[in-house]
Amino acid sequence: MTAEPPADTAGPLARHRGAWHALILALACLGWSLGLASLPLAVTQHKLSLSSVGSVAVALTCGAVGTTVAWHRRAHPMGWILLGVADFFSLLGASTSYTVLDYRQHHGTWPLGPVAVVGSQSWAPAVVLFGLAFLVYPDGRAPSRRWRWVIRAYLALGAAWTLSAWTLAISAVTAHDVHIDAGGDLTNGQNAPWFTLVTAVFLLGTGIAWLAWLGYQVMAWRRSSGERRQQMKWLMAGAVVCLACGVFTVLGPDIHWGLLQAVAGVASVGLAALPVTIGIGILKFRLYDIDRIVSRTLAYAIVTGLLIGVYAGLVLLSEHVLPVRSSSVAVAGSTLVVAALFNPLRRRVQRLVDRRFNRARYDAERTVAAFAARLQDATDTEAVRADLTATVQDALAPAHLSLWTRPQPR
């Protein structure tokens, strides 16, 4: 009897392995090149900021994770999906900056201007592929026949939306009537009734599909156990971090306070948590470390939110109470107060979060603390040895436990 070949080495994907590796590297290099090229283009427009650097970091992270997954799991569609997300987002960043330089500052005289106009619509396929990554996690296929219809309908709506966006760009280029706003977005036909209808149908269908997926994943997580449950935890942890960072990223342009604006810029890098956790869940790398990561992530997210609330409240209060000349002093004082509150608040929140989400660590700490309290009054060596053995067994649950004691001198 012969063993079956592994899934990633069986079938058509096993043939011409070098060609597949070359394709993976080509897609990765394309995304990284376009992503890095958007930075000097942003510098020339004096628009380089933490948010733009964070967007490039997210695209590069998607490319790195997609390359890793596709390299090790060529039959799994997630690697190719993430590579597509990285390439389209990188193309979007480079194209929008290039169209501003070409059509707003040089009147469309630069080469490859029409290509950049079409590339500036890459947000459409990038968003579609990003949503598809959720729908096929973690197995890379629909979990049931009903979900196959959901995915097909989602792809059909996404294809219609993408083709509509590209049609507007191609029509503007062929008519030699390209209008670009200050952000590099094409304004031709964006308010057309047919495009508005396609966009509304796509957004409605996407919202329904994502909500249905969320409900299914929650139910699947409740019924799952073992490795599958850990995969779901990784995805949920990445989604929570991505959602929290996304809120700060969206509010970033409207924030004018120095500290909060810096936090919003750094939060844009945190959007990369989702593709990273997706890659870890698929490659099954150190899945069982997730409980501690979830507790630490929740603790720092809660602490960050509370401190930002305190900082914003102090700044607003100082602006209304103190004179204008003292506003900078008030901001500096608020920053010092927040810095002083960080460690005490972090310890209290971490203890509360561990009690709920990382119970094993919380119980272990309580067991060790109780043993330390009993040890203060213990005098019998044999009793201490037995108590120590029982405490280590309860706190750490080792597979084997041995205890050596130094013999007392006579």
Beta strands, then each sheet from edge to edge (+ up, - down):
end
